Amino acid sequence: MAKILNCYFPHDYDARNDRKILKLRRIHGWQGYGLYFALLEILRGQDDFRYPLDNISELEFELRESKEIILSVIRNFDLFKIDEANYFYSISLIARLQPYLEKSERARDAVNKRWEIARKTKETNTNVDTFVDTFVDTNASTNRIEENRIEENRIEKTAPAKKQPDFITKILFDVFWVAYDKKVGSKEKLEKKWNKFSLETQKKILDHVELYKKSQPNKQYRKNPETYFNNQGWTDEIIEFYDPLDPPKAEFYDPVP
């Protein structure tokens, strides 16, 4: 699926001024900035938008950069996430590509549905030549359109009401599962609840979890994940307590680089 998007790569025109990018540039300069976007391009080219850190030597060769600086860009600036399988990925890249993936998915489904209609119609004809002639005959086009509409309605009624969640939803759930870090209850049951959330809600949850963990670093006292979902915990206000002798510096959390 990633190959469809090889000609397009959405990103902010002022990304160089993002807080995380500025930190990256302070440490690694424009070399780090270029590496960041090179890594995004590599992720975009993967079927599931993830890349195994076990293959870091291949990145060294492809990017002509040292292992140390590549790993630094991946790990040290909160620009990428690393899952349990030791793959790194970018939540912001996945979120930005989501509209284009959905558009491609809808287009592919429409084509497949039309081919299925044509195949079923063809099977009802004993004479293939007659079917082809009828299919392209302008005099029969009105009837054909009506038949197709009826067949489409029949397929839609017999198709499952809910399709399986796409792989991006799966990736984002895995991000939540690792980030929340309180593996209590049924993961399968929790994932079903996650699949019902909109992409916007999923992103709000992931943003909130990072702040929630900072305010409650001891996972023993965090809500169970299912309780967090049921009570819409991501809407809770985060109250942080600071040492008056060591006040925090002003910093705004921005999950999208």
C-alpha positions, -999 to +999 in steps of 0.1 A: +000+000+000+029+024+007+039+022-029+008+040-039+020+071-020+056+071-032+049+102-053+034+121-024+048+130+010+028+155+031+046+176+058+045+211+073+063+237+053+077+252+086+087+219+101+122+233+107+108+255+134+090+228+154+102+225+190+114+189+186+131+197+153+148+227+168+162+205+195+174+181+169+191+209+149+208+222+181+224+188+186+230+175+150+225+206+129+211+204+094+226+170+091+202+157+117+173+176+100+181+159+067+184+125+084+150+129+100+132+134+067+153+107+050+140+083+077+104+094+071+109+087+034+122+052+043+092+046+066+068+058+039+082+031+016+075+003+040+042-017+036+033-011+073+053+022+077+076+006+102+113-004+100+133-029+121+161-015+142+178-049+138+185-038+102+202-006+112+234-016+093+213-013+061+203+022+070+240+030+076+248+019+041+218+036+024+221+069+042+259+069+044+258+080+080+270+064+112+249+040+133+253+064+163+238+095+147+210+075+131+200+059+164+203+093+181+178+108+156+154+079+161+156+076+199+165+110+215+141+136+202+106+121+206+102+121+168+098+083+165+083+055+185+097+020+190+074-010+194+078-043+212+091-059+181+119-033+179+105-016+149+105+022+148+077+043+132+063+078+132+028+085+145+026+118+128+035+102+094+008+076+098-017+103+108-008+125+079-011+097+054-044+084+068-067+105+045-048+093+014-048+057+025-086+059+031-091+074-003-071+047-019-089+020+001-123+034-011-112+036-047-099+000-046-131-013-030-152+005-057-132-011-084-134-046-068-171-042-063-176-034-100-155-063-111-175-086-088-207-073-103-194-079-139-182-113-130-215-124-115-234-110-144-211-128-168-216-161-151-253-159-157-248-158-194-241-190-213-227-171-242-196-149-234-197-131-267-233-121-261-224-108-227-195-087-240-216-073-269-244-065-244-220-049-219-207-024-245-239-019-265-251+017-258-287+006-264-285-017-234-266+007-211-297+019-192-307-016-183-272-025-174-269+004-150-301-005-133-290-041-130-257-030-115-275-008-090-297-036-079-267-059-076-247-033-056-276-030-032-278-067-028-240-070-021-241-042+004-270-058+023-253-092+024-218-079+032-207-077+069-219-045+085-184-038+100-151-044+081-120-055+099-099-026+113-071-015+090-035-020+099-030+016+109-057+013+136-038-019+147-005+000+148-020+029+168-035+004+193-002-012+198+013+022+204-013+028+231-008-007+247+029-001+250+027+035+261+000+030+287+022+002+302-005-013+325-012-047+309-043-056+329-074-072+315-081-087+281-060-071+253-084-085+227-114-070+244-096-036+248-086-036+211-123-041+200-132-010+220-102+009+204-114-001+169-147+018+175-129+051+182-124+076+154-089+084+143-093+118+160-102+102+193-073+077+190-049+106+186-063+124+216-058+093+237-022+089+226-015+126+234-032+123+268-015+091+278+020+108+276+008+135+300-010+111+322+021+090+326+041+120+336+015+130+362+012+094+375+046+077+368+037+048+391+016+026+368+002+008+399-020+038+405-031+044+370-066+034+359-069+000+343-070+004+306-106-007+302-117+018+329-097+045+311-116+037+279-151+034+295-147+066+315-132+085+286-101+091+307-084+111+280-108+140+288-096+142+324-076+173+334-040+166+341-029+180+375+009+181+379+026+188+412+060+205+411+087+211+436+086+249+444+124+249+447+127+235+412+099+250+390+095+236+355+105+255+324+077+265+301+072+238+275+043+229+253+036+193+244+033+187+207+028+151+196+030+158+159+065+168+146 
